[in-house]
Amino acid sequence: MKLVAGLGNPGPQYVDTRHNVGFLVVDRLARRAAAAIDSESHGARVGKARVAGDSVLLVKPWTYMNRSGGPVQSLAAYYKADPADVVVVHDDLDLPFGTVRVKKGGGHGGHNGLRDLNKHLGADYVRVRCGLGRPPKGWDPANYVLGRWSSEEAVHLEEVVDTAADAVESVLAHGPDTTMNRFNVRDPEVAAPSTGDASASAGS
């Protein structure tokens, strides 16, 4: 069993925030596979699907972002999945909006969800990174990631989510190395000013 975990914060107040792009991608994968993420297990919302010919557990840790590692590690242990069989989809301030990149292992880069995953699971899982871009001058990064998508970003968001879902499917079908060769050399074709409404900080 392989695991695909999208990172985000639970609750209606976070649904349309930048930090929840991982949830959007996992939901898109479920839709493509005609599957439902409708069960609760190990502190997460989960659903089983066939993705790129593999049996995959789609996971949305139902904790705040900075506690994502416990549910993912617990599910990986239960299904006897190695860290290399885990794909994590997350937002990334260090990539321009519209950019999707794939990475094997590494540090957390200040991302609290990855920080907790590295603590619980180790660092050898595959990451699908969805760029947000840096916040405008004077913005607190925590408020920025917990802010809602700007109108300019919202125009391109469906395309970004589709590209990230394509990257996950490629990792599952062809492995991370082939996928990195495909996705990591492309310049993003979408870009938008990084503005939007801020939301109260929780578990960023």
SULZIZI-V732624 format. One line per field, one symbol per residue. ss: DSSP state (A for helix, B for strand, O for the rest). phi: phi as a letter, one per 40 degrees, with the letter a starting at -180 (. if undefined). burial: 1 if it has 16 or more other C-alpha atoms within 10 Angstrom, else 0. A space follows every 10 residues. Layout:
# SULZIZI-V732624
ss = ???
phi = ???
burial = ???
This chain:
# SULZIZI-V732624
ss = OBBBBBOOOO OAAAOOBAAA AAAAAAAAAA AAOOOOOOBB BOOBBBBBBB BOOBBBBBBB BOOOAAAAAA AAAAAAAAOO OOAAABBBBB BBOOOOOOOB BBBBOOOOOO OAAAAAAAAA AOOOOBBBBB BOOOOOOOOO AAAAAOOBOO AAAAAAAAAA AAAAAAAAAA AAAAOAAAAA AAAOOOOOOO OOOOOOOOOO OOOO
phi = .bbbbccabc hccbdbcccc cccccccccc cccfbbcbbb afgacbacab bfgbcbccbb dcbcdcbccd cccccccccf ccdccbbbba caccbcdgcb bbabghccfg ccccdccccc bgbcccbbcb cbgccddgcc dcccccccdc cccccbcdcc cccccdcccc dccbgccccc ccccbccccb aadcbiccbc cagc
burial = 0111111111 0001101111 1111111111 0000111000 0011111111 1000011111 1111111111 1111110000 0111111111 1110111111 1110000000 1111111101 1111111111 1111100000 0111111111 0010011001 1011111111 1100010011 0010000100 1101110110 0001
